[in-house]
Amino acid sequence: MGRLFAACLVAITLFWVSPAPADDPEVPEKYISVDEVNALIQQKKPVTFIDVRPKDQFDELHIRGARHVPLTELPRRLASVSKKDFLVLY
């Protein structure tokens, strides 16, 4: 599971390197460690995991309960994601 969280952190880093489209509202970005995510889960905070990898990788292995939203579809599907939960993209 530690390897999966490490992949999560790498994906988040890669995702936030690219600028947001001009018509999207500014989103506060934060890099979060595996320990911080684990602490949120232990505290029963609402966390939604979004797996942005290709479908074959998602099908092979993903965090239990994660939603699959490929990176290429993320801008148009982000509106369907709860704004109340803490989002972790990997």
N, C-alpha and C positions, 0 to 999 in steps of 0.2 A: 504494500500500500504506500510505503514511503517513496517508491519509485514513481508511482502514479502522481503523488502530490508534487514531486520534483518536476514532472512533465507539466503539471498544472502551472507551476510558477514560470516555467520557460514559455509556455503558450501565452500567459498573461503578458509577459515582457514583450514577446513578439507582436502581440495584438496591439498594444498601446504605443508601439514605435511609430505606427502609421497615423497620420493626422485624421481627425474626424471630418466627414464631409461638411462643407460650409453651412448647409441648412439644418444641421443637427444641433441641438442644444449642447452646451458644454457639460461634460460629465466629469465629476471628480474621479481621478484615477488614483489608485493606491496599489502598491505592491504588497502582498500579504504573504507571510511565511506559513509553512506547514503548521508550526506550533500555534500561530494566531488563528488559523482556520480550525484547528483541533479545539482550541479554547472556546471558540464560538459554538461549536457543536456540543461540547461538554456543558456549556451554559444554556443549552436548548434554545439558542437564538435561531431565528428563521434564516437559513442559508440555502440558496439555490445554486447548484453547480451547473454551468453551461459548458458542454464539451464542444469545442469549435473544430475538432479534428475531422478528417474525412470519415465517411460512414464505415468503411472497412475497419479502420482503427477503433472507432467507437464500438462496433459490433464485437471486436476481439476482446476489448477490456475497457471498462469505464467505471467511474465512481457510482456506486449504487444510488439510484434516484436521480442521477444527472440527466439533464435534457440535452438532446443532440441538436445543435444549431450550427451548421457548418459556417466557418468564418466568412465565406463568400455570401452567405445569406443573412448574416448577423444584422447589417444595417436595416434591412426591411422587416426583420422578425423581432427586433429588440422591443418594439412596442407591445408585443404579446407577453413579455416577461414581467412578472410582478415587480412593482416599484417598492414594495414594502420589505422584501427580503434583501439580505446582503447577497450580492451576486459575486460568484467566483467563476471566472472564465479560465479554462485550461485547454 
